[in-house]
Amino acid sequence: MLSCKEASQLVSQSLDRPLSFGQRLGLRLHLLICKMCHQYAHQLRFLQRVARHLPEHLDESDAPRLSAAAKQRIRHTLDAGADHS
């Protein structure tokens, strides 16, 4: 029986390459009894599907921008945190 660590590695590898029959069988059996690994596999597959719909690259014009006020608040917060160090 696969450990959770081995199963999570196989789940990740299965997104990049085909698994052998033995690996697929072992993983499938593990996922049937381990709800945490089953959820992990589900989440990775979801992330893979979502990532496929992202553009190859974002143009600078598409990038979200912070307002001057937001930048100032961030600077102020960082400076206040540095003073307390």
C-alpha positions in Angstrom: 0.0 0.0 0.0 1.3 3.5 -0.9 2.0 6.0 1.8 0.4 9.4 1.6 3.7 10.9 0.6 4.1 8.4 -2.2 0.6 8.9 -3.3 0.9 12.7 -3.4 4.1 12.4 -5.5 2.3 10.1 -7.9 -0.6 12.5 -8.2 1.8 15.3 -9.0 3.7 13.2 -11.5 0.5 12.0 -13.2 -0.1 15.6 -14.3 3.2 15.6 -16.2 3.6 12.1 -17.5 1.6 8.8 -17.8 2.0 6.5 -14.8 2.7 2.8 -15.2 -0.2 0.4 -14.7 1.1 -0.6 -11.2 1.5 3.1 -10.2 -2.0 3.9 -11.4 -3.5 0.9 -9.6 -1.7 1.7 -6.4 -2.7 5.3 -6.5 -6.3 4.5 -7.3 -6.5 2.1 -4.4 -4.9 4.7 -2.0 -7.3 7.4 -3.2 -10.3 5.2 -2.5 -9.4 4.8 1.2 -7.6 8.2 1.9 -9.9 11.2 1.8 -7.1 13.7 2.3 -5.1 12.4 -0.7 -8.3 12.2 -2.7 -9.0 15.8 -2.0 -5.4 16.7 -2.8 -5.7 15.0 -6.2 -8.9 16.8 -6.9 -7.4 20.2 -6.0 -4.3 19.6 -8.2 -6.5 18.6 -11.2 -8.6 21.7 -10.6 -5.5 23.9 -10.6 -4.3 22.3 -13.8 -7.6 22.9 -15.5 -7.6 26.5 -14.4 -4.0 27.1 -15.4 -4.7 25.9 -18.9 -7.1 28.8 -19.4 -4.6 31.5 -18.3 -2.9 33.4 -21.1 0.7 32.6 -21.8 1.8 36.0 -20.6 0.1 39.1 -19.4 0.7 42.4 -21.0 1.9 45.2 -18.8 -1.3 47.1 -19.6 -3.3 44.1 -18.3 -1.5 44.1 -15.0 -3.5 45.4 -12.0 -2.2 48.7 -10.7 -2.2 50.1 -7.2 -3.4 53.6 -6.6 -0.9 56.2 -5.2 -2.9 56.1 -1.9 -2.6 52.3 -1.6 1.2 52.5 -2.3 1.5 55.1 0.4 -0.4 53.0 2.9 1.8 50.0 2.1 4.9 52.1 2.5 3.7 53.5 5.8 2.9 50.0 7.1 6.3 48.7 6.1 8.1 51.6 7.6 6.1 51.3 10.9 7.0 47.5 11.0 10.7 48.3 10.4 10.7 50.8 13.3 9.5 48.0 15.7 12.2 45.6 14.7 
